[in-house]
Amino acid sequence: MAKILDGVRIIDFTEGQMGNYGTMLLSDFGAEVIKIEDHKKGGDIMRNRFPKNEKGSAYHAYMNRGKKSMCVDRETKEGQALILKLMEKADVVCDAFAAGEMERCGLGYEDACKVNPKIIYASHTGFGKTGPLSETAGSNMTAEAICGLMDITGHVGAPPTAHGSRMANQFGGVFFAMSIVSALMARDRTGEGQQIDVASSDCMFTALEDILVEELFTGRIFIREGNSSRAIAPYDTFQVKDGYVSTAVSTNAQWAKFSEAMNMPQLLEDPRFATNESRGEIYKDVLRDMIAGKLQDMTRQEIEDMLRPLNIPSGPTLTAAEAIESEHIKARNMVVEVEDKALGKLKMPGIPIKMSGVEDVPAGSAPLLGEDTETYLKEAGCTEEEIRQLSSKGIIMCEGGAK
């Protein structure tokens, strides 16, 4: 089955999680993603990232599935010339370096435009290509810290807390992929390429969402409040007999159904609980303990059976292991098996975007280091002898080492 990005060629300099997740999404949807790896440093750092064994990294196999690998030394004039040759026929160039790095190598946006005026040049970095932090190496943790996300995460009185996963890089990767697809659509209409600058810190700043809007609108300073919400009550996680459950009662109509299902008519009779706003004002002082006391004697399944038929958002707080085995995750095809060239059969997260005209199957195996170098050099016009000479100088590496 044809994929929606079939025919789109991406030259990909990203490594680590930043950028790699975005180009993985594009690969899953059919783009030809050619990773340019530094063989003198062992390639993408993901190749050595935990979890791994002596054959390779499962994390690398996931983040780079379906991509190609080409080893070219971008520090050399010969390597830069080869890369520019590749850019001539590319649709997109991606990088994840701090500002100035690609320009230093003669491979920046302006350089790419000289050989391909319609090129789309997309960067995903921690802090962006402009601003006082643009030349600073970024990380997921620092992106979450400087945008304010860590300060709003955690419980009252506890230290600021990072998200449990590398959310800044992953969230940024989604914006990164979306921006590239948008630029491709714009080029189809205008015939012009453009430069894209995505910063993980910017993306996480927008993730502050209603908290950010409230502070900008009212000046009221947000104080982290654990899993609860000032705007919606009850919106929280509660301990029950066999773990935890989460529920969100968003409207007054849901509140009436919730109170009746809980067999707590006093909640409806008390005027202090009449609206979301009033419930939120006294939630932690009064309401939370009332609800928690009722739920603590029930199981996760009992609560789900009670609230799900009423269309009240609720669900058990599953461990990762429980989520993997859950009926819903399986039904959504969110755990898939891929035949990886290094590791063999490997289970990994599936594609989170479901489309009627696209097969719900990941792009395939991650590439072996340098396995596609020779193929793309020959396409660029290099002869066998030229490839041998480039390899002997260390400018390129084909799979397995020297030619």
N, C-alpha and C positions, 0 to 999 in steps of 0.2 A: 504493500500500500504506500502510495506517495505521501510524503510528509510536507507540512506547510512551508518549511524553510529549505526544501530541496533546492539545490543550485546556489545557495548563499555560501560564500567562502569567507572564513574568518581567520586572520592571522593572530594568534593568541600568545601574548607574552605574560599572561597572569600566572601566578604561582601561589601556593598556599591556598587558604580558603577564600581570601579576598579576590573576587573576580572569577575564580574557578567555578563557583556555584552558578553564577550567571551564565557562563559559557556552557556549562553542563546542561542547563535548561535549553539553551539554543541547540545544542547537539541532539538532545532528545527529540526535538522537533524538526530535525533533518539537516541542520546547518553542518557544513564541512568545517570543523574546527581544527586548525593546524597549530599545535603547540610548538613554539620555538623555545627549546630547552638548552640550558648551559651544561654541556656534557662534562666540562672541567670541574663543575661543582656537584656532579651526580644528578643533574636534571632538576625538575621541580622538587622542592622540599617535601611535597606531599608523598613522594616515593619512599620516604623514610619515616613517615608519620604513623604513630600508634593509632589503632591496633594493627599489628603487622606480624609476620613470621619471616623465616629465612628466604621465602620466595617473593615477598613483596608486602605492600601495605593495602589493607582492605579499605582504608579511608581514601587512598589514592584511586583505587579501583572504582569507588563510588563517585568521587568528585570529577573524575576525568573519563567517565565511561563514554565510549563512542568517538573519542577524539583521536587525532593523528599526532605523531611525534616526529619532530625534525630537530636535529642538533646542529646549531650554527653558532659560532662565537661572534656575538654582536660587538665585541670590543675591537675587532680587527676590520681594516678597510675592506678586505676580501669578503668577510662575513656580512658586513653592512651592505655591500653591493649585491650579494645574493638575496638578502632579505628585501631590499628595495625592488629587486626583480620579481619576487613573490607578490609584493604589494601591488604591482602593476595589474594583476588579475584578481585581486581580492576585492571583496565588498566592504569588509570591516577589518579594522585593526583594534585589538584590545590590549591594554596594559594595566598594571597595578603598581607602578612605581611612583615614588614621590616626584614632585614637580622638578623638571630639568633633566631627569635621567635619560629619557629617550632622546631628547634634544642633544645631549652630550654625545650620544652615539650616532648622531646624524640620522635618526629614525623617528623624529617627532612629527607632529601633524603637518607642519609646513613642508617638511622633507617628503612625506608621503603624498601630499597634494601635487608635488612637482611631477611625480611619476603616474599619479592617478587622481585627477581633479575631482572625481566623484566619490572618493573614499570617505567612509564613515570611520572616525577615529574616536574610540570610546575608552575612557579611563575610569577605573574603580579603585579609589584609594581611601585611606582612613580619613583624611582631612581635606581632600580636594586639591586642585591644581592652582588655586589662588588663596590668598589670605596668609596670615602670619605663621600658620602651621603647615603650609603647603609643601615645604621641603623636608618635613619631618616624617620619618617612618611611622605608620599608624598600626594599631592593633585593635582587635575587637574590644578588649577591655578599656582602652583609652577612649575609643569612640563612644562607648556607653557612659564613661565617666564625664567627659567634657560636655556632652549634650544635655546632661541633667537626668538621664534615665536611671543611673544607679542610685541617685539620691531619692527617687520616688519609689524605689523597689526595696522591699523588706518590711519588717514589722516596726511598730512604734518603739522607740528606744533602742533598736538594734542598729548596727552599722549599715551604711549603704551597701546594696547587694547587686552583683552582676546577674544577668539572666542566666538560667541554668544551662543554656546552650549558647553557641557563638552567634547570637541573634543579630548583632550589628552587621557582621559580614554576610549572613544569610539574607537578612532583610534588604541590605544594600544590593545583594546579588539579584534579587527580584526586580528592583528598580533598574539595575544595570541592564538586565535582559529586556525589560519593557522599553527602555530608552532606545536600545539598538533596533528593536522591531519597529518602533515609532519612526526612527530615522530612515529605516529602509522603506517604509510606507511613504514618507515625505519625499524621498528621492524618486520613487516611482512616479510621483505627481509632478515634481519640479525639475528632476534631473540633476539635482545638486546634493552633494554630501555635506557633512558637517562634523564638528567636534563635540564630543559628549564628555561631561565632567561629573561623575557621581562620587560623593563622599559618604562613607558609612556614618560619620558623625551627623551629617545633614539628615540622612534617612532616619536615624534614631531620634533626632530632634523632632521630626514630624510625628514619630510614634508616641510622643508625650500627649498628643491628641487632645482630649477634653481638658486635661490638666493645664496644658499650655494655653488653650483658648480661655480658660477661666482666669488664669493669672494675668493674661494680656487684657482681658475685659474688665476684671474687678480689682486687680492688684492683690487679691487674696493669695497668700503663700501656702502652697500645698505641703502638707506633712504626711509622709508615707504612712499607710494604714493597713499594711498586710494585704489580705485578699479581699477586703471589703471596699465599698465605694460610697462616697458621700452623696452621689447623685441617684443611686439605686439601692434600695434596702427592702428585704435582705438580698445582698449580692456577696456571697462569702463561701468559705469552705468550713465544713463542720465535721468534728470527729464523731464516728458512729461505732457500732459494735465491732465491725470488721474492717475498719480503715477510716476513710474520709469520703465525703461527698461534697460536691459543689452545686450551688443553685443560684439562680438569678431571677428575682421577681421584679419585672421591669415596669409593669403597669398596675393601675388600681384594680382592673378587672382580674388580672392574674393574682393580685393580693387577696381578693375575695375567694377565689378558687383555692389558693394556697391555705388560707385560714380554715376553710371548710374541710379540706382534705386532711389537715393536721388535727381536726377536731378541737380547734381552739377558737370558739366563737368570741371569746373575750378580746381577741385581736381586732375583730371587726367592730366591736362595741366601743372600743377605746378611741376617742377623738384624736389622741396624740399620734395614732397610726393611720390617719385618714388619707394622707398623701405621701408620695415618695419623698418629698422634701421634709415633711415632718417626721417620717420614719427615719430618715437619714440623720436628722439632728439628734435623736436620742437612741440611735441604734446601739452604739457601744455601751451606753449607760444602762439601758433597760431591755431593749428588744432582743439583742443578740442572745443574752442568757436565757430568755424565755424559749426561743427557738432551739438553741443548743440543748437545753434540758430535755426537750421532747425528742429530738433526733438521736440523742446518745443511746437510747434504748432500742433503736431500730438497726437493721442491716442495710447495706448499700442497695441490695436488690429490692428490699421492701420499699425503700424510698423511691427508687426508680419506678417500681410498679405503681406507686401511689401518684407520682407527679407527671410521669410521661404521658399518660392518657389525657391529662388536662392541658397538654402542650405548654407546660411550665419548664423552662430550661433547667435541666438538672442532670447529673451524671456522677458515677463513681470516679474518684481520683485514682487512676490506674498507675501502676509502676510501668516502666518502659517494657518490661517482660510481659506484663499483662496486656498492654496495648498491642504488642506484636501479635499476640494470640487472640485478640478480641474479634468477635464476629464482624463488627463494622469495618475495622481496618482491613480484614481479609476481603470483605465484600467490595471494598473500594480499590482493591488491587494495589495496596500501598506497601506490601512487602513482596518483592519480586526476586527472581533468581536469574543471575547473569553468568554466562560462561566467560570468566576472565582468563586472559592469556597467561598470566603469571600464577594465579591462585586457583584456577579451576572454577567449579561451581561455587557461586558466592551469593548470599542473600543480602539485599540492600533496600533502602527506601525506594518506592516507585515514583511515578510521575504525579505530582499533585494537581495538575491541570487536566481535566477530562474534556475532550472535545468529540463531537459526534463523527467528524470526518477524519479523525486521526487515530491510528492504532495506539492503544495504551501499552506500549512496549518500549523500554529504554533503548538507547542507541546501540548498546553492546559493550564490548570489552574496552577497558582503558588500554592505551598503547604501550608497548615495550619501548624503552628509551632508544630513540633514534631509528625506530623501525621504518619510518616513512621518508627518511632523509634522501635516500637515493632516488626514490620515485619522483619527489618534487624537484630535485635538482635536474633530473633528466627532462622533466616537463619545462623547466626554465631554460633548457638548451645546453646543459652541461654534458660533455662527453664522458665516457668511462675513464679516460685518461685524466681529464680535469678533476673528476671526482676522486680518483686515486691520489692525485697531487694535493688536493684540498684536505683529504683525510690524513695524509702523511705529515702535513704541516699542523695538524690539530685544529684546523679552522672548522671542520665538520666532523661528525661521527655518525657512521651508519650503525645499525643494530649489530652488536657483537664486536664492535671496535673497528680497527683499521681494515680498509679494503685490500 
